[in-house]
Amino acid sequence: MNDEHKNNPLHGIKLKQILEELQAKYGWELLGQFVNIRCFTYDPSINSCLKFLRKTPWARSKVEALYLMMISKKDGDRYGD
């Protein structure tokens, strides 16, 4: 693995996968509460969210941070933490 990416847990994970996993776990309503962006709260869809997040770095950062929190909790559950 390239040294540049070895400490990046998002390396190799597509934004679409992140959105699908977050939506499956929390649903659109809760996502809209966690990250207050219109694409989560008004007529949400994976495609509209992808379009918005690809153009809006601050929103994408918040979504990625939420995803990292979700997977870290998932790993903690796996190890009994």
CNS distance restraints for C-alpha pairs under 8 A (distance, minus, plus):
assign (resid   1 and name CA) (resid   5 and name CA) 7.18 0.50 0.50
assign (resid   1 and name CA) (resid   6 and name CA) 6.28 0.50 0.50
assign (resid   2 and name CA) (resid   6 and name CA) 6.25 0.50 0.50
assign (resid   3 and name CA) (resid   7 and name CA) 7.84 0.50 0.50
assign (resid   5 and name CA) (resid  11 and name CA) 6.36 0.50 0.50
assign (resid   9 and name CA) (resid  68 and name CA) 7.79 0.50 0.50
assign (resid  13 and name CA) (resid  17 and name CA) 6.68 0.50 0.50
assign (resid  13 and name CA) (resid  18 and name CA) 7.18 0.50 0.50
assign (resid  14 and name CA) (resid  18 and name CA) 6.50 0.50 0.50
assign (resid  15 and name CA) (resid  19 and name CA) 6.24 0.50 0.50
assign (resid  15 and name CA) (resid  50 and name CA) 7.21 0.50 0.50
assign (resid  16 and name CA) (resid  20 and name CA) 6.11 0.50 0.50
assign (resid  16 and name CA) (resid  46 and name CA) 7.27 0.50 0.50
assign (resid  16 and name CA) (resid  50 and name CA) 6.78 0.50 0.50
assign (resid  17 and name CA) (resid  21 and name CA) 6.13 0.50 0.50
assign (resid  18 and name CA) (resid  22 and name CA) 6.16 0.50 0.50
assign (resid  18 and name CA) (resid  64 and name CA) 7.45 0.50 0.50
assign (resid  18 and name CA) (resid  67 and name CA) 6.55 0.50 0.50
assign (resid  19 and name CA) (resid  23 and name CA) 5.92 0.50 0.50
assign (resid  19 and name CA) (resid  46 and name CA) 6.85 0.50 0.50
assign (resid  20 and name CA) (resid  24 and name CA) 6.04 0.50 0.50
assign (resid  20 and name CA) (resid  46 and name CA) 7.24 0.50 0.50
assign (resid  21 and name CA) (resid  25 and name CA) 6.16 0.50 0.50
assign (resid  22 and name CA) (resid  26 and name CA) 5.87 0.50 0.50
assign (resid  22 and name CA) (resid  27 and name CA) 7.21 0.50 0.50
assign (resid  22 and name CA) (resid  31 and name CA) 7.59 0.50 0.50
assign (resid  22 and name CA) (resid  67 and name CA) 6.66 0.50 0.50
assign (resid  22 and name CA) (resid  70 and name CA) 8.00 0.50 0.50
assign (resid  23 and name CA) (resid  27 and name CA) 4.50 0.50 0.50
assign (resid  23 and name CA) (resid  28 and name CA) 5.95 0.50 0.50
assign (resid  23 and name CA) (resid  31 and name CA) 7.19 0.50 0.50
assign (resid  26 and name CA) (resid  30 and name CA) 5.67 0.50 0.50
assign (resid  26 and name CA) (resid  31 and name CA) 6.26 0.50 0.50
assign (resid  27 and name CA) (resid  31 and name CA) 6.25 0.50 0.50
assign (resid  28 and name CA) (resid  32 and name CA) 6.06 0.50 0.50
assign (resid  28 and name CA) (resid  40 and name CA) 5.63 0.50 0.50
assign (resid  28 and name CA) (resid  41 and name CA) 6.84 0.50 0.50
assign (resid  28 and name CA) (resid  44 and name CA) 6.89 0.50 0.50
assign (resid  29 and name CA) (resid  33 and name CA) 6.55 0.50 0.50
assign (resid  29 and name CA) (resid  40 and name CA) 7.08 0.50 0.50
assign (resid  29 and name CA) (resid  41 and name CA) 6.45 0.50 0.50
assign (resid  30 and name CA) (resid  34 and name CA) 6.21 0.50 0.50
assign (resid  31 and name CA) (resid  35 and name CA) 5.90 0.50 0.50
assign (resid  31 and name CA) (resid  36 and name CA) 7.74 0.50 0.50
assign (resid  31 and name CA) (resid  40 and name CA) 6.34 0.50 0.50
assign (resid  32 and name CA) (resid  36 and name CA) 4.97 0.50 0.50
assign (resid  32 and name CA) (resid  37 and name CA) 6.28 0.50 0.50
assign (resid  32 and name CA) (resid  38 and name CA) 7.61 0.50 0.50
assign (resid  32 and name CA) (resid  40 and name CA) 4.84 0.50 0.50
assign (resid  32 and name CA) (resid  41 and name CA) 5.24 0.50 0.50
assign (resid  34 and name CA) (resid  66 and name CA) 7.99 0.50 0.50
assign (resid  35 and name CA) (resid  40 and name CA) 7.94 0.50 0.50
assign (resid  35 and name CA) (resid  59 and name CA) 7.72 0.50 0.50
assign (resid  35 and name CA) (resid  62 and name CA) 6.76 0.50 0.50
assign (resid  35 and name CA) (resid  63 and name CA) 6.99 0.50 0.50
assign (resid  36 and name CA) (resid  40 and name CA) 7.39 0.50 0.50
assign (resid  36 and name CA) (resid  41 and name CA) 7.63 0.50 0.50
assign (resid  37 and name CA) (resid  41 and name CA) 6.72 0.50 0.50
assign (resid  37 and name CA) (resid  59 and name CA) 7.56 0.50 0.50
assign (resid  38 and name CA) (resid  42 and name CA) 5.59 0.50 0.50
assign (resid  39 and name CA) (resid  43 and name CA) 6.99 0.50 0.50
assign (resid  39 and name CA) (resid  44 and name CA) 5.32 0.50 0.50
assign (resid  39 and name CA) (resid  45 and name CA) 7.49 0.50 0.50
assign (resid  39 and name CA) (resid  48 and name CA) 6.40 0.50 0.50
assign (resid  39 and name CA) (resid  49 and name CA) 5.44 0.50 0.50
assign (resid  39 and name CA) (resid  52 and name CA) 7.31 0.50 0.50
assign (resid  40 and name CA) (resid  44 and name CA) 5.11 0.50 0.50
assign (resid  40 and name CA) (resid  45 and name CA) 7.78 0.50 0.50
assign (resid  40 and name CA) (resid  49 and name CA) 7.13 0.50 0.50
assign (resid  44 and name CA) (resid  48 and name CA) 6.79 0.50 0.50
assign (resid  44 and name CA) (resid  49 and name CA) 7.09 0.50 0.50
assign (resid  45 and name CA) (resid  49 and name CA) 6.22 0.50 0.50
assign (resid  46 and name CA) (resid  50 and name CA) 6.06 0.50 0.50
assign (resid  47 and name CA) (resid  51 and name CA) 6.20 0.50 0.50
assign (resid  48 and name CA) (resid  52 and name CA) 6.29 0.50 0.50
assign (resid  49 and name CA) (resid  53 and name CA) 5.92 0.50 0.50
assign (resid  50 and name CA) (resid  54 and name CA) 5.96 0.50 0.50
assign (resid  51 and name CA) (resid  55 and name CA) 6.72 0.50 0.50
assign (resid  52 and name CA) (resid  56 and name CA) 6.14 0.50 0.50
assign (resid  53 and name CA) (resid  57 and name CA) 6.74 0.50 0.50
assign (resid  53 and name CA) (resid  59 and name CA) 6.11 0.50 0.50
assign (resid  53 and name CA) (resid  60 and name CA) 5.04 0.50 0.50
assign (resid  54 and name CA) (resid  60 and name CA) 7.12 0.50 0.50
assign (resid  56 and name CA) (resid  60 and name CA) 6.29 0.50 0.50
assign (resid  57 and name CA) (resid  61 and name CA) 6.08 0.50 0.50
assign (resid  58 and name CA) (resid  62 and name CA) 6.50 0.50 0.50
assign (resid  59 and name CA) (resid  63 and name CA) 6.32 0.50 0.50
assign (resid  60 and name CA) (resid  64 and name CA) 6.06 0.50 0.50
assign (resid  61 and name CA) (resid  65 and name CA) 6.08 0.50 0.50
assign (resid  62 and name CA) (resid  66 and name CA) 6.23 0.50 0.50
assign (resid  63 and name CA) (resid  67 and name CA) 6.23 0.50 0.50
assign (resid  64 and name CA) (resid  68 and name CA) 6.17 0.50 0.50
assign (resid  65 and name CA) (resid  69 and name CA) 6.22 0.50 0.50
assign (resid  66 and name CA) (resid  70 and name CA) 6.18 0.50 0.50
assign (resid  67 and name CA) (resid  71 and name CA) 6.23 0.50 0.50
assign (resid  68 and name CA) (resid  72 and name CA) 6.03 0.50 0.50
assign (resid  69 and name CA) (resid  73 and name CA) 6.21 0.50 0.50
assign (resid  70 and name CA) (resid  74 and name CA) 6.22 0.50 0.50
assign (resid  71 and name CA) (resid  75 and name CA) 6.13 0.50 0.50
assign (resid  72 and name CA) (resid  76 and name CA) 6.15 0.50 0.50
assign (resid  73 and name CA) (resid  77 and name CA) 6.16 0.50 0.50
assign (resid  74 and name CA) (resid  78 and name CA) 6.36 0.50 0.50
assign (resid  75 and name CA) (resid  79 and name CA) 6.54 0.50 0.50
assign (resid  76 and name CA) (resid  80 and name CA) 6.20 0.50 0.50
assign (resid  76 and name CA) (resid  81 and name CA) 4.96 0.50 0.50
assign (resid  77 and name CA) (resid  81 and name CA) 5.79 0.50 0.50
